[in-house]
Amino acid sequence: MATSLSQDRVDPRRAGVGPFFLALLYGAGLIGATYLVEGSSPLLLAIVTLCGGGVFVAFWRVRFGGRLSYADPGIFFMLVICLYTAIPLLTFEYFDYSFGREADARLYHIALDQALISDVWLLASLAMAGFGSAYLLLRSPRMPRMPRMEELPSGMTGALWITLIVSAAVSVVAYLGRGGTGYADEYLFFRALPVIVIQILNVLSVMFQVSAFGLFAYYFATKRPLAAYMLLAASLAFFMVMTDARTMLVVLAGGFFVLRDHLVKRISPAILAAMVVAGLFLFLMLGFVREGSAWISDAAGRWEFTAIFITALDIQQLYITGSTLDMNLNLLLSDVFRLVPQQFLAFEKVDPAAWYIGNFYPLWAESGSGLAFGMLSEAVLTGGPISGLLRGAALGAGVSLAFNLLTKRASLWRVIVYVWVFITLYQCFRDTTFTLVGRFAFQFAPGLLLVIVLSHLLSIRSRGGASARGHPAAPA
């Protein structure tokens, strides 16, 4: 029997008109509330955002209650929107637009006022309405399932361990090659490498995630949680030494607990909330330690969550002054071009974040600093409010259909893809709306394919060896 904690039966009372009504009510209600309070104080805007997230969870419970876990990608993405929107709003309200020496330097040349803040917040709120409506309407009430152990390839665990070790070994070589320097120097080191080398390193880095997720799922399904916990602890310790970046730590820890929730025992909402708070605290602490700043006083704008919103404020101001005309059309096509390898293009692909920092903060770019772009900045340059709404709706529809496909039948490989999409979904708000398409095509899919091919090769070899042992050669 497939390993799962989901219930695949659909309650007919919640099918058909039910999802449509919930989606329509949520979207229309949040859009109405958004325009009702537009232009208000940051505090009121933050409250509306948090209420929008809370109402989504309430509607989600009506739509899926008991059939999906609270560790759900839709709830997760709503949490992301709340964090990246409410925290900067509350920060602006608390500091009353007055920031200390440790604050983001961009705040000093942005004409920061209530109107500008409200313009950017409007995009976030509409994106929330679009995503929530599409997700409530289209997501099926199924969870990922592991197949029976006898259905797994015999060489699977060997392939997962081999690829994990190879990926880790490459990380060690890269660490020694750059001399174990800090975060900015690490960024500059990798940026200077040839494109093909960067692409290979990206695939190998994501291949570690593929292998780790596969091993976590296998150990949970075979009731060996201690092995999974030991692998997680070793992986986190390894990457804390190898890199100053926090992404791998977040992805591995997040994937681990999602798999534990889905395959072992559902984590209660209260414990989930406590884990989120603790995780956010550790995440921010690691960032401030990396920056070497006074992380309590004058930290506005240095937080991960405020920096993305400040980028959108800056882009909004630049857009108003006409300084972004060279990017407006290119941005519409940036995610399409991402599906084409750079080697096959006659022009340099436009990366929004690189364009932004390279054009407006070249000294930061030269020093190795980086600034994420974000869905809100994309919306500013591609139509404003209607773009924010449509981007949220398109993302909600896309991930819902993807999760519906991934949970359709029991498969280890589908479980791995599901968890990866789940955990990296936050990048769609932080980086660009459809960033997962390019990341999947050029980073995740090649790594997963390597693991699958190696698994089948080892299985063939295993069967061949067993066959040879079972049929010894006849004596001469």
N, C-alpha and C positions, 0 to 999 in steps of 0.2 A: 504494500500500500504506500502511495506517495506520502512523503513527510510534509505536513502543512498544518497550520492552525486556522486556515480559512474555511468558510462555509460557502460553497459555490451555488447553493440554491438561491434564487432570486425571489423575494417576496413580491407577488403580483401587485400588491397594494402600493408598492414603491416603484413600479415600472410605468412606462408610458408617460402620462400627464404629470405624475409626481415629480420626476427629475426636471422636466421642463418648467413646471411651476416654480420649483425651488430656485432654479437657475435664473429665471426671469425676475423673481422677487428679489433675489440677492443683488443681481446686477442693477436693476432699476432703483432699488432702495439706496445702494451705495452711491450710484451716480447722482441721485437726487440730493443726498446728504452732502456730497462733495461740492456741488455747486451752491448749496444753501450756505455753507460756511466759508466758501472761497473768500480770501482776503482777510480772514480773521487772524487772531494771534497764533503764534506757533504752538502754544499750549493747547488751544482748542483743536487745531489741526492734528496734533499728535493724538489727542483723545479720540477723534473720529477715525484715525488710522487704526488704533488699537481696538476700537469697537468693531471696525470692519473685519479685522482678523478674528475677533471673538464671535461675531455673528456667523462668519464662515464656518467655524468649528461647530456651532450649534446646528446649522443647516447640514453640515457634513454628518453629524450624528443622526439626524433625522433620515438622511439619505442612505447611510451605510452602517448605522449603529449595530454593533455586534458582529458584523461581517468583515470589516477592515480594522486593522490595528490603529491606535492613535499615533503610532510611529508611521505616519503616512506621508507620501511625497507632497500631496496637496497642502496638508497642514504645515509641513516643513517649509514650503515655498512662501506660504502666507507669513510664517514666522520671519523669514528672511526679509520680506517687504516691510514688516513692522519694525524690525531692528534697523534696517538701513534708512528708514524714514522717520520713525518716532524718536529715536535716539538723537539725531542731529537737531530735530525740532525742539526737543526738551533741553538740549545743550544751549541752543540759541536763546531760549527763554530764560534759562538759569543765569547765563553769563550776560544777558541783556546786550548782546552784540559787542561786548568788550572782552578782548582776549589777551592773554599774557604772552610772554616771550616764547613759550613752547608751542604756541598755536600754529596751525597751517598758515604759511606765509601768504597764500592766495586770498585769505580773508581780508587782507589789508588793502587790496586793490579792487575788491568786489563791492559795488554800491549796495551793501546789504541792507535791505529794508523788508518790511512785511509783505509788500506786493511781490517782490522778486521771489521770496521764500514760498509764497502761496502759489505762484506760477509753477514752480518745480514740484511742489507737493501735489498739485492737481494732477500731474502726469502719473505720479506714484499711485494715487488713489484710483484713477481710472484704470491703470494697469491691474490693480488688485481686483477691481470689479470685473474686468474682462477675463482674467485668469480664473477667478472663483466661479463665475457663471459657466464657463466652458468645462471646468473640471467637474462641477456638480452635475452637469448635463450628460457628459460623455464617459466618465470613468465607470468601469464595471466593478462590481463588488467581489473581485477575486484577488487573492494574494499569491505570491510566487510559491512553487512547490518543488521539493526535491523528489527525484524518482526513487524507486527501490534500489537498494545498494547493489543488487545483482545486475541491474541494468546499466550501471556505470562501467566505462571502459576499464579494463584491468590495469592499464598503464596510467590511469588518471592521476593518482596521488604522486607517482614518480615524476610525471611531467610537471605537475604543479610545483613540486619541490625543486626540480632542476631549474625551471625558469625563474623561480624566486631567488635561488642562489646566484644564478647568472646575472640577474638584474642587480642584486645587491653588490656583486663583485664589480660591475661596471660603475656603480655609485662610488665605491671605494677608489677606483682608478681615477674617476673625475675629481674626487675630493683631493687626492694626492697631487693631481695635475694642477689644480688651482692653488695649492698650498694651504688649504683649510682657512682661507680668509673670510672676512665678514660678508654680510648679505649683499651690499652694493658691489663689492669686488666679485662675488659669485655671479651676480647678474652680468657684469661686464665681461667676465671670462666666457660665459656661455654665449653671449651676444656676438663675441668676436669669432666664434667657431664657424666653419663652413656650413651652409644651409643643410646639406645632406647629413652632416654629423649631428646637428641639432635635431633633425627629424628622427634619426636613429635613437638618440638619447631619450627623446620624448616617448618613443614607442617602448623602450626598455623600462623607463620609469613607470609608465602605466601598466606594463606587463607585471611589475611587482604587485600592483593593486589587484590585477586579475588573479594572480597566483594566490595572494593572501586571502582574497574573498572566497576563492574556491576551497582553500584549505579550512577556513573558518566554517564554511557551510558543511564540508565533509565531516569535520570533527563534531559539530553540533548534531548532524543527522545520525552519526554513529554513537552518540551519547558519550563523547569524550571532551567535555567542555574545558577540562583542565589543560589539555593540549592546545585548545584554541586560545585560552587566556595567556598561556606561556608564549605562544607565537605572537600575540598582540603586544605583550610587554617587550619582547625582544625586538620587534619591528619598530616600536615607538622609540626605544632607547637607541637603536641604530640610527634612525633618521634625525634624532635630536643631536647626535654627534656629527652626522654627515652634512647637514644643511641648517641654515638659519630660517629657511622658509617654513611656514606653518601648514601649508596646504596638505602635504602628505600625512601629517599627524592627524589633521581633521578628517581626511578621507578614510584612513585606516580605522580610526576609533569609531567614526560614524558608521562605517560599513559593518564593523564588528557588532555593534549594539543593534543595528537594524536586523542583522541575521539572527542574533540571539532572540530578539523579540518575535520574529516571524517563524523561526524553526524550533525554538525550545519552549519559551513561555512568554506570553505577552507582558510587557512592562506596563504597570498601572500609570494612568495619567499623572498622578501626583509625583511618582518617582521619575517619570519622564521629564516633568517640569523642573524638578530639582537637578536632574542630570544636565539639562539645558543651561540652567543658571550657572552651575559649576563649570561646565564646559566653556561658556562664554567668558567667565572670569579668568580661567586658565589661558584661553585664547588671547585675550587682551593683555594679560600679564606677559606672555611670551613676546607679544609685539612691542610692548614698552621696554622690556629688557633688551630686545634686539636694537631698538632705537637709542637706548641709553638715556631716556628722558625722564623727567619728574612726572610720573604717570598719574598722579592724583591732581596736583595743581597745574593749571594752565594747559590741560591736556586736550582742550577742545580742538577739533580738526586734526588731531594726530591719531584719533581712534580710527580703526578700520571702517566703522559704520558712518562716521561723520565725513570722512574723506570722499566717499562716493557721492554723497549729497552735495558737497562743496564743488566737486567737479561739474555736476549738473548745473549748479548756480553759476559757475564760471562760464560754462558753455552757453547758458541762456543769455548772459550778458554779452558774450562775444557774438552770438547770433543776432542780437538786437543791433549791434554796431556794424554788422555786415562782414565781420572778420572770418566767417566760416564758409563763405560762398564756394571756395575750392573743394570743400569736403561734403557738401550737402548731397550731391548726386553719387559720389563715390561711396558714401556710407550706405546708401540704399542697396548697393551691390557687393559690399564687403563680405557678407556671409556667403554669397554665391561664389565669389572668387576663392573663398577659403577651401572649397571643394576641389580646386585645381592646384596641383603641386606647383610651387614657385618655378621649378625648372622648366615647366611647359608654358610659361607665360612670357610674353615679350615686354612686360612692364612689371614694376615692383608692386606687389599687392599692398593695399592700404590697410594697415592695422589702426583702428581708431585711437587706441591708447597711445601708440607710438606717434601718430600724427599730432595728437594733442600736446604731448609733452615736448616733442621735437620742435614744433612750431612756436609754442608760446612759453616754454620753459626749457630752452636748449641747454642751459648750464646744468640743470637738474638731470637732464638726459645724459649728458657727458659724464656726470659723476656717478651714474649707475642707479639713480632714483627711478622709480616707476609710479605711474598713476593709473589706476583702473578707470575705464571709461563709464560703463554702466548703461542699463536699459533707459534710464531717464535722460541721459545725454543724447542717446540715439533718438529718442522721441522728440527732443527739442529740435533736432536738425531734420526731421523727416515728417513734419506735419503737426507737431504739438499734441494737443489733447486727443485728437482722433487717432494719431499714431500710438499714443500710450495705451488707449483702449484696445486697439486692434492687436498690438504686440502682446498684451496680456492675454487676450482671447486666443490668438494663434498659438501661443506657448501652452496655454491650458489645454487646448484641443490636441496639440501635437503630443504632449507627454501623456495625456489620457489614452489616446489611441496606442501609443507605444507600450504603456503599461498593460493595456488590455491584451495586446499581442503577446507580451512576455509572460503573462500569467495564464495563458490559454491552456498550456499543458505542462506537466512536470518535466523539468530539465535543469541539470546543474548549470549549463552554460547560460540558460535564460535567467536563472537566479543571479548569476554573476553580473550579467548586463543590467538587470533590474536594479541591483544594489548600486552599481556604478552610476547609472543615470540618476537615481534617487539622491545620492550623496553629492554629486557634482551639479545638481540642479541650481544651486545657489549662484553658480557662475553666470546663469542666464540673466540675473539681475545685476551682478557685479561687473561682468565683462561685456558681452553683447547678447542680445535676445536669443539668437540662434547659434550661439557658440558651441553647443553640444554637438551640432551636426558635423562641424569640422573636426572637433576633438574626437568624436567617435570614428570618423572616416580615416583619420591620419594617425591617431594615437592608440585608441582603445581597440578598434577592430583588428589591426595588424598584430597587436600583442595577444589578443584572444585567439586569433587564427594560429599563431605559433604554438600556443599551448595546446589547442585542439589537435593540430597535426602531430605534435610530439606525443601526445597521449595515444593517438591511434597507432603510431609507429611502435611505441613501447608495447601496446596491446598485441600487435601482430607478432612482435618478437617473443612476447610471453607465451602466446598460443603456439608459436613454432617450437619453442623450447619444451613446452609441455607435451606436444605431439611427438617430439623426438624421444623424450623420456618414456612415453607410453608405448612406442614401437621401436625397440632396439633393432639394430641391423642384424640380419641373419648371418650365422657363422659361415666362413668360407669353406 
